[in-house]
Amino acid sequence: MKTLAVFCGSSPGRVGAYVDGAKQLGNWLGENGFDIVYGGGMIGMMGAIADASMAAGSHVSGIIPDFLARKEIAHQGIHRLEVVENMHVRKRKMYEMCDGVLILPGGFGTLDEMFEIITWSQLGQHTKPVGIWNQMGYFNQLIAFADHMCSEGFMDPSTRNLLLHNEDYKMLIHQMQQWQAPPSPGWLSLEKI
């Protein structure tokens, strides 16, 4: 696992600790030989992790849709910036360029990206690890809801296990490096019909 796709917010969050944490993570990624591909913006969590990882030695690529290039302020200072036609192309290109996917705090856009990439995994379309950095417990309710979906019979535990999470980003990266994709999608079997 060399290149991580990072999905995160273009907002900085309510408290500065979110951006500070993104900078620490970015610094650690750069110091430990990881490159990143991210949403291409220079503001919020996106800008923080891009700048910190690049300063620490990462090669940073950004993929941004043309309609967001002004809104998220396309980062002209990264190694590679690609402007694409829409969000679908952005997600696909980020997926194609990475070896694993890292989710940081963000809003609906971040969740959209996370759910699409984890659904592709559920359907057997890829075998890349997907990890949530549960920074300051940000994703606690989402993780609990995934468990609730399992307990209510709408999600198989094998699908739930596709979503790695940890409050410690170093431990999360280790989990992602050790992760093995299941041999076949566990989302449907004739015995459950």
N, C-alpha and C positions, 0 to 999 in steps of 0.2 A: 504494500500500500504506500504509494509515493505521492499521488495527487488527490487532494480532498476537494469535493464540491462543498461549498459552505453556503447554506441557505440561512438568511438572517434578515433582521429588520433594517429598513432605511431610516428608522427612527432610533434615537438614542435611549429610549425608555424613560421612565419617570425619575429614576435615581442614577447618578453617575457611576455607580458600581457596575452597571451592565456594560457600559463602554469600557471602563477600566478592566473588567474581566476579559472582554473581547481583545483588548490590547495585550493582556498577559498571555492569553491563548495564542494569539498571532505571533508574539515573540517566541513562545515555546515551539510552535510549529516550525518557524524559520530556523531556530537553533537546532532542531532535531531533523532537519532535512526534508521537511514536507513542503510541497508546493500547493497552491490553492487556485481554484477557479470559483468565482463568485459572481454576484449579480451586477457588478460593474459600476456601482455608485460610489461616491466619495463622502457620503454623509451617513450619520447614524452608526449602527453596528457594522454595516458593510464597510464603510470607510475606515473605521477603527481597526478591524481585523486585517484589511488589505494593507494599510500603511504599516502596521506593526509587524506583520509577517514579512513584508517586503524589506523593511529595514533590518530584519534579522536574517535575511538571506533567501527567503522563498521566491520562487518565480510565481508571479501573480497574473492571472488572466481574468478578465471581466467580460461578461456577456450581458448586454443590456438591450431591451427593445427600443426602437427609435422613439416611440411615444413617451418613454420614461427617461430618455437621455437627458432631458432638461429638468424634469421633476426630481429625479434622484441624483442629479448633477453627475453626469458620466465622468469617471475618474480618468483624466488624461495622463496621469503620472505613473500608471502601472505598466508592466512589461507588454501586455497585449490587451487591447480593448476591441471588442467586436460588437458592432451595432447590428441587431437582427430585427426581423419584421414583427415578431409578436412573442408573447409569453411562452407559447408552446415550443417555439424554436429555441428560446433561451433555455428552458428546462432540458430539452433533448440534447443540446450542445454541451451543457454543463455535465449531464450524465455521461455522455460519450467521452469527455475529457478526463473523467475521474476514476479513481480506484475504490473510493468509498465516499459516503455522504455524511456530512456533519451538520446538525441542525442546532442553531442558536436561537435565543429569544427573538420574536418578531410577531407580526400580526397575521391577518388573513392570507397575505401573499406567501409568507413563510410556511404557514400550515398547508396551503394549496400545494406548494412545492414538495413538502414532506409527504403528504398523503398520496400524491401522484407517484412519487418514487417508491414508496413502500407498497403501493398497490401493484406496481410493475413487479416488484419482488414477490409478492403474494401470488401473482399469476405466473410466476416462473420465467419472467422476461429478463431477469438479470440475477446475478449472485453476488452483488456488491453489498458490503455492510452499510447499514444505516444507523447512525447513532445520534441521540438527543443529548446535548449537554444541558442538563437540568440545573442551570445556573441559578443559584439562590432559590431553588424550588419552583422556578417559573412554570415548569411543565407538570407539576404535581397533579393537578386536576385532569390533565389530558392522559397521563399515565393511569390514574385511577379509573378514568372512563374506559380506557382500553381493557382494563381488568373487568369492568362492569359488562362490556360487550361480550367478553368470554363467559362470564357467569350467567348472562341472559341467553346464551346460545347463538349469538349473532357473529361470533368470531371464534375460530378454532384456536386452541392454545398454541399450535404450531405457527399460526399467523401472528399471534401476539408476540411470540419469541423472535420475530423478525426485527422488532423495534428494540434496539439496545438503548440504554439510558444510564446516566451516572451524573452525580453532582460534581465529581472530580474529573476534569477533562483529561488528565493523564491516564486515569483508570479507564475512561471511556475509549480513548485511542487504543489502549491495550486490549480492551474487549473487542474492538473492531478488528484489530490485527489477528486475534485468535479465532474470530468467528468463522464458522463453516456453514455454508448454505445448506438447507435441507435437501435431500435427494430429489424430492418432487413436491410440487405445491400441495399443501395440506388443507386447502380451502374448500374442497369438495370431495366427497366420496359417496358412492352409491349406498353405503350402509347408513348414511345420515338422512337419506330421502324417505 
